[in-house]
Amino acid sequence: MSDTHVTAPTRYVEVDGDRFAYRRWGKPSGVPILLVQHFRGGMDHWDPLLTDGLAEGREVILFDGRGIASSSGTPRNRMEDMADDIAAVVRALGLEQVDLLGFSIGGYQAQEVVLRHPRLVRKLLLLGTGLRGGDPTTDPKVYEVAPNPVPTVDDFLFLFFGRSEAAVEAGRAFWERRHQRADQDPPSSLAVAQAQLEAVVAYAEPLPGENPYAHLNAITQPTLVLNGSNDVMIASINSWHLVQNIPDAQLLVYPGAGHGAHFQYPERFLKHALQFLDE
């Protein structure tokens, strides 16, 4: 019987003396897709509906970054170092190339991977994310909710979903799906939150020059950018800046959705993602 999101075993690969936890399942053909998670997030914060849907046509790889959840080591506090870790994990798994999906802070890391290790990535998906030196506008309540050691369903609803009844219903359905797996990762430590916050603050500094986003012109991979129309964590306008500066990028904005638009509209996003990956 084939593995799924809830049954795929947690495995480990060693990189520079630390063990990185990962799960890998799906159809072993074509280019695998590697998913890079949000602030303090681990493998069990993904939506099984999405991961299993993606796995019908390719291998899906989830992993915990250095020092996060089930992985050992000291958490990284620079996006560049996180990106180098991702590249090292890909190579340690014996892969020549992956499709790369980054959500939130994972989107920052994914951008650095393609800039620093361009040959490793075929296609890029950037969800609910921004860019170096982007618009820093954030709902002040985010700073109260995001650091909670063990986020509640209400925390997730505020951070990731829209405010309509339909959005809340979708959020509660997501919450149930993501708890289907019995042997879940341990929560990330306070050290992870501190390190990642340092990385985010450093990444907020714009690069010099007339166009502080010009470095994104070097990304040649086909890129799909997704956000909700009201992202309270990373201002939705940053998605527009991404597609204005990545040469082969396209933008999707889901109505009434928040930071986790792909969680609020999982079937819609799966359809769009598969079309993008397969074309």
Buried (B, 14 or more C-beta within 10 A) or exposed (E): EEBBBBEBEBEBBEBEEBBBBBBBBBBEEBBBBBBBBBBBBBBBBBBBBBBBBBBEBBBBBBBBBBBBBBBBBEBBBBBBBBBBBBBBBBBBBEBEEBBBBBBBBBBBBBBBBBBBBEEBBBBBBBBBBBBBBBBEEBBEEBEEBBBBEEBEBEBBBBBBBBEEEEBBEBBBBBBEBBEEBEEBBEBBBEEBBEBBBBBBEEBEEEEEEEEBBEBBEEBEBBBBBBBBEBBBBBBBBBBBBBBEBBEEBEBBBBEBBBBBBBBBBBEBBBEBBBEBBEE
